[in-house]
Amino acid sequence: MLAKKIAAEAAVEFVQSGMTVGLGTGSTAYYAIHKIAERVKEGLHIRTVASSRQSEELALQLGIPVVPLSGIQEIDVSIDGADEVDANYNLIKGGGGALLREKILAAHSKQFVVIADESKQVDRLGKFPLPVEIVPFAFNLTLLKLKALGCEPVVRIADGNTFISDNGNYIVDCAFGTIEDPAALEQQINAIPGVVENGLFTGMASAVIIGYEDGTTRRT
Ligand code: 5RP
């Protein structure tokens, strides 16, 4: 898909030799990882950390150096996709189930560059059900607390089985409808015992690059 590819490739211009780079997860991040691999082949010297096993495997297959997160202090730039982006750079992420590691990377990045095709832009977050990572223990009780915040929580199923995140947890997709105050909801959800993290990323993005099917990009 052209819009995703050109947004991803524009973001890779933020990457310079000597940097530690965070690799996102998903079909847009896929194009960024491919572009980074091209530049590594041309002599770019970087090390990367990955937000999922899937992205780590792809990076290694393409010859990109990947180091464990435990071995680094700070990330220079992370490049990652989003499921929704509002006008204030608030995001819903986690459609691919990698939201916890993605948020850890973003929180430790000097620059967090979000890449998305035009369909991801929204006025208000909430049409896309908010992914929440929860521990399996007593998950039904955690669902009750999530429901009390005003959503319909559904445990994610993949290929007929409960989806298990890279961290061994469940992902619950929570349909809230329009989210009036994303920052407040992000905190309220994380205050529930059993919740590990949620896919609201508020005040984290330093740049957003939107790709359009006509071949243009817009940086906001
Ligand atoms: C994975 C994510 C992805 O960045 C998000 O789902 C967007 O995916 P895509 O680029 O495939 O549309 O948060 O957990």
Boltz pocket constraint, residues with backbone or C-beta under 6 A from the ligand:
constraints:
  - pocket:
      binder: B
      contacts: [[A, 24], [A, 25], [A, 26], [A, 27], [A, 28], [A, 29], [A, 80], [A, 81], [A, 82], [A, 83], [A, 92], [A, 93], [A, 94], [A, 95], [A, 96], [A, 97], [A, 98], [A, 99], [A, 102], [A, 115]]
      max_distance: 6.0
